[in-house]
Amino acid sequence: MRIAMIGTGYVGLVSGVCFSDFGHDVVCVDKAEQKIQMLQAGDVPIYEPGLDVLMAKNVAAGRLSFTTDLTTAVAGADAVFIAVGTPTRRGDGHADLTYVMAAAEEIARAVTGYTVIVTKSTVPVGTNRKVHEVVAAANPAADFDVASNPEFLREGAAIDDFMRPDRVVVGVENDRATEVMAEIYRPLYLRDFPILTTDLESAEMIKYAANAFLATKITFINEIAGLCERVGGDVKEIARGIGLDGRIGNKFLHAGPGYGGSCFPKDTAALARIGQEHAHPMQITETVIRVNDEVKKRMIEKIREACDDRFNGKTVAILGVTFKPNTDDMRDAPSLTIVPALIGGGAKVRVVDPQGMSEGEALLPGVEWCDDPYAAAMDADVVVLLTEWNEFRALNLTELAGTMRTARMVDLRNIYSESTTLKSGFETYVGVGR
Ligand SMILES: NC(=O)c1ccc[n+]([C@@H]2O[C@H](COP(=O)([O-])OP(=O)(O)OC[C@H]3O[C@@H](n4cnc5c(N)ncnc54)[C@H](O)[C@@H]3O)[C@@H](O)[C@H]2O)c1
């Protein structure tokens, strides 16, 4: 199959690389010239474990290339994937479809022969039908179908998620498009990964329902954690106690500083907006959004308490600022709410993150970047574990405590325990929900 991938961000690049590894001929397109130049030079613009090796392998095999020239990439393709961003529209929470519709128009003018135009971006119900209208209006002679193929990969584990998915969802309108999509995903089908074929609307809704459900699960355990802090109980034990129930499951039950990232905040906002627009308020999702905001504020209060109730004059070491480990993505990371509050209160903030600095430097003005946790903690009053990178899971706590002015830990990921930290020389340990 010949595939054109429009948008070479996290999803477009990972999908393009993995499709080429399936054996398809893939051209990845992006408007950002600098990004394409980097990729053409063999450099990967994002941090995603294993992506560099897989990309180099498929470029060398002649199956994968990068261009800014959409017209040439689309001409003759069997399938054109739209993987551009759908950020939150300023002001109303709606998914901004400007990039999707602009891409659809460009694709319309470039298609030659039968083509399936596949939306991989996360889009509200009805968008694929609008894409159909836009393409038909821009090029009435175009021979095409649309398909919805939402992506479920997680940053940090994206290649494994793409190659070994829990399921692939494909929304289609007819057999002709189904056949093309089946051919594209044949390698997964042969390995028995479930391919779910639905109508367009169901596929679109599955993606929002999945993300809203996961955000709800995280927020639920975060709310239980807050209650534990008032009434007793250890949220880690509670999560284990409920997670062993097969109906509940143990994933997404780690209490922490609130969800962030490139998907959950914008997708919950978009789902809430869709509900409002159709006189069916998504009350659970709306509450989840509000509670998640409160969780982040509660984390700031936790750190303030550890700083003797005032940030002014204190030095705080922050371990991890990306929204989760194994990515350099800072979009909607809890650090973007927490760190400015500390600085605004007068704290001096030192930061260490294995991959976060390239994105984070511009987003977190006023912090001092350090090379390792011990340098960050030097003469600090409080160390805050914010993102659970492996690099922070087995720290030499005695050494860490020894470098600090007052050895206090706020562990927003519950990596350590009170007994271990106190034995290692910390004077206080504060976790989440314990
Ligand atoms: N990041 C994730 O983990 C993830 C997971 C699942 C789904 N998604 C969804 O996938 C979509 C893409 O997300 P992302 O994180 O990859 O976004 P991104 O911002 O990393 O990448 C989008 C890319 O599209 C390019 N682009 C925009 N318009 C273009 C056009 N007309 N032609 C060519 N290139 C164009 C941009 O320059 C950018 O490089 C979103 O809808 C998102 O919700 C993301």
The ligand as an SDF file (V2000), in Angstrom:
LIG
                    3D

 44 48  0  0  0  0  0  0  0  0999 V2000
    0.0950   12.7580   21.2030 N   0  0  0  0  0  0  0  0  0  0  0  0
   -0.5830   11.6700   21.5540 C   0  0  0  0  0  0  0  0  0  0  0  0
   -0.1900   10.9180   22.4350 O   0  0  0  0  0  0  0  0  0  0  0  0
   -1.8670   11.3120   20.8340 C   0  0  0  0  0  0  0  0  0  0  0  0
   -2.4220   10.0550   21.0230 C   0  0  0  0  0  0  0  0  0  0  0  0
   -3.5910    9.7250   20.3550 C   0  0  0  0  0  0  0  0  0  0  0  0
   -4.1970   10.6520   19.5270 C   0  0  0  0  0  0  0  0  0  0  0  0
   -3.6520   11.8860   19.3660 N   0  0  0  0  0  0  0  0  0  0  0  0
   -4.3150   12.8210   18.4510 C   0  0  0  0  0  0  0  0  0  0  0  0
   -3.5740   12.8660   17.2320 O   0  0  0  0  0  0  0  0  0  0  0  0
   -3.6140   14.1830   16.6730 C   0  0  0  0  0  0  0  0  0  0  0  0
   -2.2070   14.6970   16.4600 C   0  0  0  0  0  0  0  0  0  0  0  0
   -1.5920   14.8270   17.7310 O   0  0  0  0  0  0  0  0  0  0  0  0
   -0.0230   15.0420   17.8920 P   0  0  0  0  0  0  0  0  0  0  0  0
    0.2680   14.9910   19.3350 O   0  0  0  0  0  0  0  0  0  0  0  0
    0.6860   14.1150   16.9580 O   0  0  0  0  0  0  0  0  0  0  0  0
    0.0940   16.5560   17.3380 O   0  0  0  0  0  0  0  0  0  0  0  0
    1.4280   17.3820   17.0270 P   0  0  0  0  0  0  0  0  0  0  0  0
    1.0860   18.7830   17.3460 O   0  0  0  0  0  0  0  0  0  0  0  0
    2.6020   16.7190   17.6870 O   0  0  0  0  0  0  0  0  0  0  0  0
    1.6250   17.2320   15.4400 O   0  0  0  0  0  0  0  0  0  0  0  0
    0.7680   17.7850   14.4860 C   0  0  0  0  0  0  0  0  0  0  0  0
    1.6180   18.1050   13.2500 C   0  0  0  0  0  0  0  0  0  0  0  0
    0.7700   18.4220   12.1540 O   0  0  0  0  0  0  0  0  0  0  0  0
    1.4090   19.4000   11.3550 C   0  0  0  0  0  0  0  0  0  0  0  0
    0.4200   20.0160   10.4620 N   0  0  0  0  0  0  0  0  0  0  0  0
   -0.6420   20.7910   10.7790 C   0  0  0  0  0  0  0  0  0  0  0  0
   -1.3360   21.1100    9.6690 N   0  0  0  0  0  0  0  0  0  0  0  0
   -0.7150   20.5120    8.6250 C   0  0  0  0  0  0  0  0  0  0  0  0
   -0.9760   20.4460    7.2180 C   0  0  0  0  0  0  0  0  0  0  0  0
   -2.0310   21.0440    6.6500 N   0  0  0  0  0  0  0  0  0  0  0  0
   -0.1150   19.7450    6.4650 N   0  0  0  0  0  0  0  0  0  0  0  0
    0.9480   19.1320    6.9920 C   0  0  0  0  0  0  0  0  0  0  0  0
    1.2310   19.1410    8.3050 N   0  0  0  0  0  0  0  0  0  0  0  0
    0.4050   19.8270    9.1230 C   0  0  0  0  0  0  0  0  0  0  0  0
    2.0410   20.3270   12.3710 C   0  0  0  0  0  0  0  0  0  0  0  0
    3.0770   21.0940   11.8200 O   0  0  0  0  0  0  0  0  0  0  0  0
    2.5360   19.3090   13.4270 C   0  0  0  0  0  0  0  0  0  0  0  0
    3.8710   18.9120   13.1710 O   0  0  0  0  0  0  0  0  0  0  0  0
   -4.4530   15.0230   17.6540 C   0  0  0  0  0  0  0  0  0  0  0  0
   -5.7770   15.0470   17.2160 O   0  0  0  0  0  0  0  0  0  0  0  0
   -4.3460   14.2520   18.9380 C   0  0  0  0  0  0  0  0  0  0  0  0
   -5.4490   14.4390   19.7820 O   0  0  0  0  0  0  0  0  0  0  0  0
   -2.4840   12.2290   19.9850 C   0  0  0  0  0  0  0  0  0  0  0  0
  1  2  1  0
  2  3  2  0
  2  4  1  0
  4  5  1  0
  4 44  2  0
  5  6  2  0
  6  7  1  0
  7  8  2  0
  8  9  1  0
  8 44  1  0
  9 10  1  0
  9 42  1  0
 10 11  1  0
 11 12  1  0
 11 40  1  0
 12 13  1  0
 13 14  1  0
 14 15  2  0
 14 16  1  0
 14 17  1  0
 17 18  1  0
 18 19  2  0
 18 20  1  0
 18 21  1  0
 21 22  1  0
 22 23  1  0
 23 24  1  0
 23 38  1  0
 24 25  1  0
 25 26  1  0
 25 36  1  0
 26 27  1  0
 26 35  1  0
 27 28  2  0
 28 29  1  0
 29 30  1  0
 29 35  2  0
 30 31  1  0
 30 32  2  0
 32 33  1  0
 33 34  2  0
 34 35  1  0
 36 37  1  0
 36 38  1  0
 38 39  1  0
 40 41  1  0
 40 42  1  0
 42 43  1  0
M  CHG  2   8   1  16  -1
M  END
$$$$
